[in-house]
Amino acid sequence: MRKRKAKEITLEELHNKYIEEYGKIYTINWQSNAVRIHNYGNSYIKKDKQDSKE
């Protein structure tokens, strides 16, 4: 078994870094989708209320 150099990354470290970065991206995408759906729902409800008043 060869010795690891100081700057080399192990497979476990690489895996953990990947999971961490993927989690950040997933969270950002989830939040933006939630905002988009919320805004669409609000506009739909307002439009529906206006249509029912007429």
PDB file of N, CA, C and O in Angstrom:
ATOM      1  N   MET A   1       0.849  -1.184   0.000  1.00  0.00           N
ATOM      2  CA  MET A   1       0.000   0.000   0.000  1.00  0.00           C
ATOM      3  C   MET A   1       0.890   1.241   0.000  1.00  0.00           C
ATOM      4  O   MET A   1       1.814   1.354   0.805  1.00  0.00           O
ATOM      5  N   ARG A   2       0.605   2.157  -0.898  1.00  0.00           N
ATOM      6  CA  ARG A   2       1.444   3.346  -0.993  1.00  0.00           C
ATOM      7  C   ARG A   2       0.990   4.403   0.002  1.00  0.00           C
ATOM      8  O   ARG A   2      -0.162   4.414   0.435  1.00  0.00           O
ATOM      9  N   LYS A   3       1.904   5.284   0.355  1.00  0.00           N
ATOM     10  CA  LYS A   3       1.575   6.359   1.286  1.00  0.00           C
ATOM     11  C   LYS A   3       0.849   7.474   0.546  1.00  0.00           C
ATOM     12  O   LYS A   3       1.112   7.746  -0.625  1.00  0.00           O
ATOM     13  N   ARG A   4      -0.047   8.095   1.246  1.00  0.00           N
ATOM     14  CA  ARG A   4      -0.838   9.175   0.665  1.00  0.00           C
ATOM     15  C   ARG A   4      -0.093  10.494   0.835  1.00  0.00           C
ATOM     16  O   ARG A   4       0.433  10.790   1.908  1.00  0.00           O
ATOM     17  N   LYS A   5      -0.056  11.281  -0.241  1.00  0.00           N
ATOM     18  CA  LYS A   5       0.542  12.610  -0.155  1.00  0.00           C
ATOM     19  C   LYS A   5      -0.424  13.529   0.582  1.00  0.00           C
ATOM     20  O   LYS A   5      -1.621  13.251   0.661  1.00  0.00           O
ATOM     21  N   ALA A   6       0.094  14.610   1.113  1.00  0.00           N
ATOM     22  CA  ALA A   6      -0.707  15.520   1.940  1.00  0.00           C
ATOM     23  C   ALA A   6      -1.892  16.118   1.182  1.00  0.00           C
ATOM     24  O   ALA A   6      -2.959  16.311   1.764  1.00  0.00           O
ATOM     25  N   LYS A   7      -1.720  16.412  -0.102  1.00  0.00           N
ATOM     26  CA  LYS A   7      -2.791  17.082  -0.851  1.00  0.00           C
ATOM     27  C   LYS A   7      -3.702  16.112  -1.585  1.00  0.00           C
ATOM     28  O   LYS A   7      -4.682  16.546  -2.191  1.00  0.00           O
ATOM     29  N   GLU A   8      -3.418  14.832  -1.553  1.00  0.00           N
ATOM     30  CA  GLU A   8      -4.286  13.853  -2.207  1.00  0.00           C
ATOM     31  C   GLU A   8      -5.569  13.684  -1.392  1.00  0.00           C
ATOM     32  O   GLU A   8      -5.560  13.751  -0.163  1.00  0.00           O
ATOM     33  N   ILE A   9      -6.639  13.470  -2.093  1.00  0.00           N
ATOM     34  CA  ILE A   9      -7.943  13.308  -1.443  1.00  0.00           C
ATOM     35  C   ILE A   9      -8.347  11.833  -1.527  1.00  0.00           C
ATOM     36  O   ILE A   9      -8.153  11.185  -2.556  1.00  0.00           O
ATOM     37  N   THR A  10      -8.901  11.322  -0.452  1.00  0.00           N
ATOM     38  CA  THR A  10      -9.336   9.925  -0.450  1.00  0.00           C
ATOM     39  C   THR A  10     -10.718   9.825  -1.089  1.00  0.00           C
ATOM     40  O   THR A  10     -11.410  10.828  -1.261  1.00  0.00           O
ATOM     41  N   LEU A  11     -11.099   8.629  -1.431  1.00  0.00           N
ATOM     42  CA  LEU A  11     -12.415   8.402  -2.028  1.00  0.00           C
ATOM     43  C   LEU A  11     -13.521   8.808  -1.057  1.00  0.00           C
ATOM     44  O   LEU A  11     -14.534   9.373  -1.469  1.00  0.00           O
ATOM     45  N   GLU A  12     -13.332   8.524   0.215  1.00  0.00           N
ATOM     46  CA  GLU A  12     -14.332   8.899   1.217  1.00  0.00           C
ATOM     47  C   GLU A  12     -14.468  10.421   1.305  1.00  0.00           C
ATOM     48  O   GLU A  12     -15.583  10.937   1.384  1.00  0.00           O
ATOM     49  N   GLU A  13     -13.348  11.138   1.294  1.00  0.00           N
ATOM     50  CA  GLU A  13     -13.387  12.600   1.340  1.00  0.00           C
ATOM     51  C   GLU A  13     -14.062  13.164   0.090  1.00  0.00           C
ATOM     52  O   GLU A  13     -14.847  14.108   0.170  1.00  0.00           O
ATOM     53  N   LEU A  14     -13.750  12.581  -1.051  1.00  0.00           N
ATOM     54  CA  LEU A  14     -14.363  13.005  -2.306  1.00  0.00           C
ATOM     55  C   LEU A  14     -15.876  12.771  -2.269  1.00  0.00           C
ATOM     56  O   LEU A  14     -16.658  13.625  -2.684  1.00  0.00           O
ATOM     57  N   HIS A  15     -16.265  11.619  -1.773  1.00  0.00           N
ATOM     58  CA  HIS A  15     -17.686  11.279  -1.656  1.00  0.00           C
ATOM     59  C   HIS A  15     -18.405  12.268  -0.740  1.00  0.00           C
ATOM     60  O   HIS A  15     -19.481  12.761  -1.078  1.00  0.00           O
ATOM     61  N   ASN A  16     -17.812  12.556   0.415  1.00  0.00           N
ATOM     62  CA  ASN A  16     -18.428  13.490   1.361  1.00  0.00           C
ATOM     63  C   ASN A  16     -18.550  14.892   0.768  1.00  0.00           C
ATOM     64  O   ASN A  16     -19.564  15.564   0.955  1.00  0.00           O
ATOM     65  N   LYS A  17     -17.517  15.327   0.054  1.00  0.00           N
ATOM     66  CA  LYS A  17     -17.551  16.647  -0.583  1.00  0.00           C
ATOM     67  C   LYS A  17     -18.644  16.695  -1.651  1.00  0.00           C
ATOM     68  O   LYS A  17     -19.367  17.685  -1.761  1.00  0.00           O
ATOM     69  N   TYR A  18     -18.760  15.630  -2.431  1.00  0.00           N
ATOM     70  CA  TYR A  18     -19.796  15.558  -3.467  1.00  0.00           C
ATOM     71  C   TYR A  18     -21.186  15.645  -2.841  1.00  0.00           C
ATOM     72  O   TYR A  18     -22.033  16.397  -3.321  1.00  0.00           O
ATOM     73  N   ILE A  19     -21.424  14.894  -1.789  1.00  0.00           N
ATOM     74  CA  ILE A  19     -22.728  14.894  -1.118  1.00  0.00           C
ATOM     75  C   ILE A  19     -23.036  16.288  -0.575  1.00  0.00           C
ATOM     76  O   ILE A  19     -24.164  16.766  -0.694  1.00  0.00           O
ATOM     77  N   GLU A  20     -22.044  16.936   0.016  1.00  0.00           N
ATOM     78  CA  GLU A  20     -22.230  18.272   0.574  1.00  0.00           C
ATOM     79  C   GLU A  20     -22.577  19.288  -0.521  1.00  0.00           C
ATOM     80  O   GLU A  20     -23.505  20.081  -0.361  1.00  0.00           O
ATOM     81  N   GLU A  21     -21.842  19.263  -1.616  1.00  0.00           N
ATOM     82  CA  GLU A  21     -22.089  20.209  -2.711  1.00  0.00           C
ATOM     83  C   GLU A  21     -23.431  19.922  -3.389  1.00  0.00           C
ATOM     84  O   GLU A  21     -24.168  20.850  -3.721  1.00  0.00           O
ATOM     85  N   TYR A  22     -23.747  18.654  -3.593  1.00  0.00           N
ATOM     86  CA  TYR A  22     -25.031  18.290  -4.195  1.00  0.00           C
ATOM     87  C   TYR A  22     -26.177  18.759  -3.303  1.00  0.00           C
ATOM     88  O   TYR A  22     -27.192  19.249  -3.797  1.00  0.00           O
ATOM     89  N   GLY A  23     -26.013  18.610  -2.001  1.00  0.00           N
ATOM     90  CA  GLY A  23     -27.033  19.055  -1.055  1.00  0.00           C
ATOM     91  C   GLY A  23     -27.291  20.546  -1.154  1.00  0.00           C
ATOM     92  O   GLY A  23     -28.439  20.986  -1.079  1.00  0.00           O
ATOM     93  N   LYS A  24     -26.231  21.327  -1.322  1.00  0.00           N
ATOM     94  CA  LYS A  24     -26.384  22.778  -1.463  1.00  0.00           C
ATOM     95  C   LYS A  24     -27.172  23.109  -2.727  1.00  0.00           C
ATOM     96  O   LYS A  24     -28.098  23.919  -2.695  1.00  0.00           O
ATOM     97  N   ILE A  25     -26.802  22.484  -3.830  1.00  0.00           N
ATOM     98  CA  ILE A  25     -27.475  22.738  -5.106  1.00  0.00           C
ATOM     99  C   ILE A  25     -28.936  22.311  -5.026  1.00  0.00           C
ATOM    100  O   ILE A  25     -29.822  23.039  -5.475  1.00  0.00           O
ATOM    101  N   TYR A  26     -29.189  21.136  -4.456  1.00  0.00           N
ATOM    102  CA  TYR A  26     -30.554  20.625  -4.335  1.00  0.00           C
ATOM    103  C   TYR A  26     -31.405  21.569  -3.495  1.00  0.00           C
ATOM    104  O   TYR A  26     -32.555  21.839  -3.841  1.00  0.00           O
ATOM    105  N   THR A  27     -30.846  22.075  -2.390  1.00  0.00           N
ATOM    106  CA  THR A  27     -31.583  22.978  -1.508  1.00  0.00           C
ATOM    107  C   THR A  27     -31.928  24.270  -2.222  1.00  0.00           C
ATOM    108  O   THR A  27     -33.049  24.766  -2.105  1.00  0.00           O
ATOM    109  N   ILE A  28     -30.968  24.824  -2.966  1.00  0.00           N
ATOM    110  CA  ILE A  28     -31.213  26.062  -3.712  1.00  0.00           C
ATOM    111  C   ILE A  28     -32.311  25.839  -4.743  1.00  0.00           C
ATOM    112  O   ILE A  28     -33.214  26.666  -4.871  1.00  0.00           O
ATOM    113  N   ASN A  29     -32.247  24.735  -5.477  1.00  0.00           N
ATOM    114  CA  ASN A  29     -33.265  24.442  -6.490  1.00  0.00           C
ATOM    115  C   ASN A  29     -34.631  24.221  -5.852  1.00  0.00           C
ATOM    116  O   ASN A  29     -35.645  24.683  -6.375  1.00  0.00           O
ATOM    117  N   TRP A  30     -34.658  23.521  -4.731  1.00  0.00           N
ATOM    118  CA  TRP A  30     -35.914  23.258  -4.038  1.00  0.00           C
ATOM    119  C   TRP A  30     -36.545  24.563  -3.570  1.00  0.00           C
ATOM    120  O   TRP A  30     -37.753  24.757  -3.711  1.00  0.00           O
ATOM    121  N   GLN A  31     -35.730  25.459  -3.012  1.00  0.00           N
ATOM    122  CA  GLN A  31     -36.247  26.735  -2.521  1.00  0.00           C
ATOM    123  C   GLN A  31     -36.794  27.583  -3.668  1.00  0.00           C
ATOM    124  O   GLN A  31     -37.855  28.193  -3.536  1.00  0.00           O
ATOM    125  N   SER A  32     -36.082  27.626  -4.784  1.00  0.00           N
ATOM    126  CA  SER A  32     -36.557  28.436  -5.913  1.00  0.00           C
ATOM    127  C   SER A  32     -37.840  27.844  -6.495  1.00  0.00           C
ATOM    128  O   SER A  32     -38.733  28.588  -6.899  1.00  0.00           O
ATOM    129  N   ASN A  33     -37.941  26.528  -6.540  1.00  0.00           N
ATOM    130  CA  ASN A  33     -39.175  25.895  -7.026  1.00  0.00           C
ATOM    131  C   ASN A  33     -40.338  26.171  -6.083  1.00  0.00           C
ATOM    132  O   ASN A  33     -41.459  26.411  -6.532  1.00  0.00           O
ATOM    133  N   ALA A  34     -40.080  26.140  -4.786  1.00  0.00           N
ATOM    134  CA  ALA A  34     -41.133  26.401  -3.805  1.00  0.00           C
ATOM    135  C   ALA A  34     -41.646  27.831  -3.944  1.00  0.00           C
ATOM    136  O   ALA A  34     -42.853  28.066  -3.871  1.00  0.00           O
ATOM    137  N   VAL A  35     -40.746  28.781  -4.142  1.00  0.00           N
ATOM    138  CA  VAL A  35     -41.146  30.179  -4.321  1.00  0.00           C
ATOM    139  C   VAL A  35     -41.962  30.330  -5.598  1.00  0.00           C
ATOM    140  O   VAL A  35     -42.987  31.013  -5.602  1.00  0.00           O
ATOM    141  N   ARG A  36     -41.517  29.702  -6.674  1.00  0.00           N
ATOM    142  CA  ARG A  36     -42.225  29.788  -7.954  1.00  0.00           C
ATOM    143  C   ARG A  36     -43.638  29.212  -7.833  1.00  0.00           C
ATOM    144  O   ARG A  36     -44.597  29.809  -8.322  1.00  0.00           O
ATOM    145  N   ILE A  37     -43.762  28.069  -7.192  1.00  0.00           N
ATOM    146  CA  ILE A  37     -45.075  27.432  -7.019  1.00  0.00           C
ATOM    147  C   ILE A  37     -45.970  28.285  -6.118  1.00  0.00           C
ATOM    148  O   ILE A  37     -47.163  28.435  -6.384  1.00  0.00           O
ATOM    149  N   HIS A  38     -45.395  28.837  -5.061  1.00  0.00           N
ATOM    150  CA  HIS A  38     -46.148  29.699  -4.148  1.00  0.00           C
ATOM    151  C   HIS A  38     -46.682  30.927  -4.888  1.00  0.00           C
ATOM    152  O   HIS A  38     -47.853  31.282  -4.747  1.00  0.00           O
ATOM    153  N   ASN A  39     -45.828  31.568  -5.670  1.00  0.00           N
ATOM    154  CA  ASN A  39     -46.251  32.757  -6.424  1.00  0.00           C
ATOM    155  C   ASN A  39     -47.325  32.401  -7.450  1.00  0.00           C
ATOM    156  O   ASN A  39     -48.296  33.139  -7.614  1.00  0.00           O
ATOM    157  N   TYR A  40     -47.156  31.290  -8.130  1.00  0.00           N
ATOM    158  CA  TYR A  40     -48.160  30.857  -9.105  1.00  0.00           C
ATOM    159  C   TYR A  40     -49.490  30.585  -8.409  1.00  0.00           C
ATOM    160  O   TYR A  40     -50.547  30.980  -8.901  1.00  0.00           O
ATOM    161  N   GLY A  41     -49.434  29.912  -7.271  1.00  0.00           N
ATOM    162  CA  GLY A  41     -50.657  29.606  -6.527  1.00  0.00           C
ATOM    163  C   GLY A  41     -51.367  30.863  -6.074  1.00  0.00           C
ATOM    164  O   GLY A  41     -52.591  30.955  -6.167  1.00  0.00           O
ATOM    165  N   ASN A  42     -50.604  31.841  -5.580  1.00  0.00           N
ATOM    166  CA  ASN A  42     -51.219  33.098  -5.145  1.00  0.00           C
ATOM    167  C   ASN A  42     -51.883  33.823  -6.304  1.00  0.00           C
ATOM    168  O   ASN A  42     -53.003  34.315  -6.164  1.00  0.00           O
ATOM    169  N   SER A  43     -51.213  33.895  -7.440  1.00  0.00           N
ATOM    170  CA  SER A  43     -51.801  34.591  -8.592  1.00  0.00           C
ATOM    171  C   SER A  43     -53.037  33.845  -9.094  1.00  0.00           C
ATOM    172  O   SER A  43     -54.006  34.474  -9.520  1.00  0.00           O
ATOM    173  N   TYR A  44     -53.013  32.529  -9.049  1.00  0.00           N
ATOM    174  CA  TYR A  44     -54.161  31.727  -9.485  1.00  0.00           C
ATOM    175  C   TYR A  44     -55.356  31.955  -8.561  1.00  0.00           C
ATOM    176  O   TYR A  44     -56.488  32.091  -9.025  1.00  0.00           O
ATOM    177  N   ILE A  45     -55.101  31.997  -7.262  1.00  0.00           N
ATOM    178  CA  ILE A  45     -56.179  32.211  -6.288  1.00  0.00           C
ATOM    179  C   ILE A  45     -56.772  33.605  -6.454  1.00  0.00           C
ATOM    180  O   ILE A  45     -57.991  33.771  -6.421  1.00  0.00           O
ATOM    181  N   LYS A  46     -55.904  34.620  -6.635  1.00  0.00           N
ATOM    182  CA  LYS A  46     -56.397  35.988  -6.832  1.00  0.00           C
ATOM    183  C   LYS A  46     -57.237  36.078  -8.098  1.00  0.00           C
ATOM    184  O   LYS A  46     -58.287  36.720  -8.106  1.00  0.00           O
ATOM    185  N   LYS A  47     -56.777  35.438  -9.162  1.00  0.00           N
ATOM    186  CA  LYS A  47     -57.518  35.454 -10.423  1.00  0.00           C
ATOM    187  C   LYS A  47     -58.861  34.744 -10.247  1.00  0.00           C
ATOM    188  O   LYS A  47     -59.883  35.209 -10.750  1.00  0.00           O
ATOM    189  N   ASP A  48     -58.854  33.625  -9.536  1.00  0.00           N
ATOM    190  CA  ASP A  48     -60.081  32.865  -9.305  1.00  0.00           C
ATOM    191  C   ASP A  48     -61.077  33.690  -8.497  1.00  0.00           C
ATOM    192  O   ASP A  48     -62.274  33.661  -8.782  1.00  0.00           O
ATOM    193  N   LYS A  49     -60.598  34.427  -7.490  1.00  0.00           N
ATOM    194  CA  LYS A  49     -61.479  35.275  -6.681  1.00  0.00           C
ATOM    195  C   LYS A  49     -62.073  36.397  -7.521  1.00  0.00           C
ATOM    196  O   LYS A  49     -63.252  36.725  -7.383  1.00  0.00           O
ATOM    197  N   GLN A  50     -61.253  36.989  -8.396  1.00  0.00           N
ATOM    198  CA  GLN A  50     -61.747  38.065  -9.254  1.00  0.00           C
ATOM    199  C   GLN A  50     -62.795  37.535 -10.228  1.00  0.00           C
ATOM    200  O   GLN A  50     -63.798  38.202 -10.482  1.00  0.00           O
ATOM    201  N   ASP A  51     -62.572  36.355 -10.767  1.00  0.00           N
ATOM    202  CA  ASP A  51     -63.529  35.760 -11.700  1.00  0.00           C
ATOM    203  C   ASP A  51     -64.850  35.432 -11.011  1.00  0.00           C
ATOM    204  O   ASP A  51     -65.913  35.554 -11.621  1.00  0.00           O
ATOM    205  N   SER A  52     -64.793  35.019  -9.754  1.00  0.00           N
ATOM    206  CA  SER A  52     -66.021  34.645  -9.051  1.00  0.00           C
ATOM    207  C   SER A  52     -66.825  35.875  -8.632  1.00  0.00           C
ATOM    208  O   SER A  52     -68.036  35.776  -8.434  1.00  0.00           O
ATOM    209  N   LYS A  53     -66.171  37.035  -8.492  1.00  0.00           N
ATOM    210  CA  LYS A  53     -66.875  38.270  -8.130  1.00  0.00           C
ATOM    211  C   LYS A  53     -67.668  38.818  -9.306  1.00  0.00           C
ATOM    212  O   LYS A  53     -68.667  39.509  -9.107  1.00  0.00           O
ATOM    213  N   GLU A  54     -67.247  38.526 -10.506  1.00  0.00           N
ATOM    214  CA  GLU A  54     -67.907  39.072 -11.701  1.00  0.00           C
ATOM    215  C   GLU A  54     -69.215  38.408 -11.990  1.00  0.00           C
ATOM    216  O   GLU A  54     -69.885  38.760 -12.962  1.00  0.00           O
TER     217      GLU A  54
END
